[in-house]
Amino acid sequence: MKNAYELRETFALRNHNTTITRAEFEARFTATRETVTFTFHGWDGKSYDGERRRARVLRSNEPGYENVRFVKVGKSLHYIDEDYLVLEKATGERHPGASWLVDVERA
């Protein structure tokens, strides 16, 4: 598996290299029935204590990225960092962290 952030280099980035088009997003990612529990580990302005979120998993059809789990929250596409577990203080559970990859433009 390749580093998920290297996938950004293959995108046709727009808007100060922060967004991709809706068409590119739909061509490269497919929603699955799988869900994942994760945390933004504070950078979303809410989950400073590891509060969890759930989202539907997206998979990429790009070679080398088939096993990377992605989630889309709002306009932003994130990848799940399986190696970085964050402690949720309220429950004592550990969840993988999500890291921002790119924003998706509206259709």
C-alpha positions in Angstrom: 0.0 0.0 0.0 1.2 3.5 -0.8 1.0 6.5 1.4 -2.5 7.9 1.0 -1.3 11.5 0.9 0.7 10.6 -2.2 -2.6 10.2 -4.0 -3.0 14.0 -4.0 -0.1 14.2 -6.5 -2.3 12.4 -9.1 -5.3 14.7 -8.8 -6.0 17.7 -11.1 -5.9 20.1 -8.1 -7.8 23.4 -8.3 -8.5 26.4 -6.1 -5.0 26.9 -4.6 -4.3 23.1 -4.8 -7.0 22.3 -2.3 -9.9 21.0 -4.3 -10.9 18.4 -7.0 -14.0 18.5 -9.2 -17.1 16.5 -8.3 -16.6 14.5 -11.5 -13.0 13.5 -10.6 -14.2 12.5 -7.1 -17.0 10.3 -8.5 -14.6 8.7 -11.1 -12.0 7.8 -8.5 -14.0 6.8 -5.4 -16.8 4.5 -4.7 -19.1 4.3 -1.6 -19.3 1.0 0.2 -21.7 -0.4 2.7 -18.8 -0.5 5.3 -18.7 2.1 8.0 -15.8 3.2 10.1 -15.5 4.8 13.6 -12.8 7.5 13.7 -11.8 10.8 15.2 -10.5 14.0 13.9 -8.3 14.3 17.0 -9.1 17.9 17.6 -8.5 19.7 14.3 -12.2 19.8 13.5 -12.6 22.2 16.5 -14.7 19.7 18.4 -13.0 16.4 19.1 -10.2 17.5 21.4 -10.8 14.6 23.7 -10.9 12.0 20.9 -14.7 12.1 20.4 -15.7 9.6 17.7 -17.6 9.9 14.5 -18.9 7.4 12.1 -19.0 7.6 8.3 -19.5 5.4 5.3 -16.2 4.1 3.8 -15.2 5.1 0.3 -12.7 3.1 -1.7 -10.4 4.2 -4.4 -10.0 2.5 -7.7 -6.4 3.8 -8.0 -3.7 1.0 -8.1 -2.0 0.7 -4.7 -4.8 2.5 -2.8 -7.4 -0.3 -2.8 -7.0 -1.0 0.9 -7.0 2.6 2.1 -10.2 3.7 3.7 -11.5 7.1 2.8 -14.4 9.1 4.3 -16.1 12.2 3.0 -17.4 14.6 5.7 -19.1 17.7 4.4 -17.0 18.9 1.4 -13.8 17.3 2.6 -12.3 13.9 1.7 -10.2 12.3 4.4 -8.2 9.1 4.7 -8.2 6.9 7.8 -4.8 6.5 9.3 -5.0 2.9 10.6 -1.6 3.3 12.4 -2.6 6.3 14.5 -5.1 5.4 17.2 -6.5 8.2 19.4 -7.8 7.6 22.9 -11.4 8.8 23.4 -11.3 10.1 27.0 -14.9 9.6 27.8 -15.0 5.9 26.9 -11.4 4.8 27.0 -11.7 3.3 23.5 -9.2 4.0 20.8 -10.2 5.0 17.2 -8.1 5.6 14.1 -7.5 9.2 13.2 -8.7 10.8 10.0 -6.5 13.1 8.0 -7.6 15.7 5.4 -6.7 14.8 1.8 -8.6 17.3 -0.4 -11.9 19.2 -0.7 -14.5 18.2 -3.3 -16.2 21.0 -5.3 -19.9 21.1 -5.6 -21.4 19.8 -8.8 
